[in-house]
Amino acid sequence: MHNFTTEDLLQYLYKETSTEKTAAIGVALLSDWSLREKLEVLKGGYSELDSVKLLSPRKQTLDNILSYAEKSVEEFSEKA
C-alpha cells in the first residue's frame, strides 16, 4: 500500500522525484485509479498554467516585500 501526497504527485509531474520515488509512483499509478485521477487533475492544472498570461508585480509591491525581508533578517541577526 502506498500513501502518496499531492506534493509527491506534483514533484512527479515536474520530474523532481528521486529515481526510487518515480518508480514507486509509476507502479502505484498502474493499479490505483484514484491516484491516476488525482494526477490527471494536476496535469490539467499544469497545462492551464501555460496559457495564463502573467503580469509583473508593481514596483511598490516588490519594494514592500524586500523591505519586509530586510527587517526580518535584521531581527534574526539581533536575536543571534
N, C-alpha and C positions, 0 to 999 in steps of 0.2 A: 504494500500500500504506500502511496506517495502522498505528500502534502505540500504541493507547490503553491506559492502565493502569487498574487497578481504581479508583485515586484519580480519574482522569478520569471514569470512569463514575459514581462517587459524586457528583462535582461536577455532572455532567449530571443525575442523578436529583434532586438538591437544587436544581437550577436556579441553580447558581453558576458556570457556564461562560460565557465570553465569547460574543458572537453568532457569531463565526467558528468557535469550537470546537464550539458547539452544532450549527451547520450541518454541520461536518465529521463529527461523531459521528452525526448523523442520516443522512447519506449512507452512512456506513460500516455502519450498522445495516441498511440496505436490502439489502446484499449479503453481509454476513458473519454467518452463522448462529451461529458461535462467540461473537462479540461480543454478539449478541442474547441468547444463552443466559446469558452472564455477567450481562448487565443484568437479565434475568428473575430470576436468583438474588438479585441485590442488591435488586430490588423486593420479593421475598418477605421478605427480612430487614427491609426498610424498613417494610412493613406490619405485621410482627410486633412491631416496636418500639412501635407504638401500643397494643398490647394488654398490654404489660408494665407492671406496677404498680411504679413506682419509689419507693423509700423514701429518706428523708433520711438522710444520714450522721450518726453520733453526733457530739455537740459535741466530744468529745475528739479525734476524727479530724480535724475541721476545725481545731481548735486546733493539732494537730501539723503539719498542712500549712502553716498560716500561720506557725508558729514556724520551720519549715524554710525557708520562702521568705524570712523576715526575716533569718535567718542568711546565706543565700546573697547577699542584697542587701548586707549588711554586709561580707561577704568580698569581693565585687566592688568595693565602694566603697573598701576598703582597698588593693586592688591598683591602682586607677586613679590 
